[in-house]
């Protein structure tokens, strides 16, 4: 890299990596297996359904380097984020502000992660950097209808509950960044979509869920030449459109617990408990869940492949810049119980910090939030952004203590996401959108 790269601290809460100018792009990609050993699995896990991976894309335009990294994990703590970014910055000279480290949020991984977890993630980035080759990048969007808003009014009780709300807000956009060699051979793809990875959660097996299934499908369809890096969209209120836990599996668990004198009708049935695996109905439902996981991965993967084939404009000279900032919103602490359906009571708590980020790849803007964000917040960001190619990567760069981040309108709904949020209403939506827009505005100053 040329010596004109500088790291500037613009405020105590904002770190920005500033490049000099657009230069020819080089891209490398790699993936590393992070599946835990069978002997390390908790007792309620019944083996491995599919392998887990850390996937990385490294970008280098001669003036700046950046890394897009995603791990099949439920979430990534601040400690892991800091360990990874510090080592990558020191060893590979990629500024921490230029790294997006995202969890796929699969619900089928044991925690806490193994001690060498951060080391394996760094290894994926290292291998990707070793694979750097001259490349170009293109952007386009498609649509996938495998997600659905999950905040409904229960028709039996008239109360809020988790279930498919087909009329609720739900962004179907699949945003795709395709990286290819100068001769047109695909190298990697970074794709952003908003859906919870919860399909495999009731099988009690290790799985990358929908993110893993779709990435494997894309990689297999391209003969293994492509590393497909999932980007977790604003899916705090988005479930797979077909999700058995909401129906038959949940009813089976409720009945099993009721026999023991335990009422879990207003609670999340615990994984690995309350289901007789020898029961024919249970076995059938579990098998259907596995089939649905494969189907949804194929459908989403096919849409990504369709978009990749139809990207016509690609660029080899692109600006790379990254920035981060921290915002604060008033906090609250819940003082009553209940998963959903009834109003929560709260007392004031200390402010909650939320980490925001931005990685610019040419005219593509990837906004980052380190929490689970409701879909309308990302839709508002895209609507207000001056760049058409704008997306939001959530569960990125650590973990806020906010819990879910509902949009302002959703705070009147007594769903479990809203009730459990540690944020008081009226702050987070605008603060996140305006904060990322500010980072975009700062990046535009580099164009002058």
Secondary structure by P-SEA (a helix, b strand, c coil): ccccbbbbbccccbbbbbbccccbbbbbbbcccccccccccccccccccbbbbbcbbbbbcccbbbbbcccccccccaaaaaaaaaaaaaccccccccbbbbbccccccccccccaaaaaaaaaaaaaaaacccbbbbbbccccccccccccccccccccccccccccccccbbbbbbbbcccccccbbbbbbbcccccccccccccccaaaaaaaaaaaaacccbbbbbbbcccccccccccccccaaaaaaaaaaaaacccccccccccccccccccaaaaaaaaaaaaaaaaaaaaaaaaaaaaaaaccccccbbbbbbbbbbbbbbbbbbcccccccbbbbbccccbbbbbbbccccccbbbbbbcccccaaaaaaaaaaccccbbbbbcccccccccccccccccccccccccccccccccccaaaaaaaaaaaaaaaaaaac
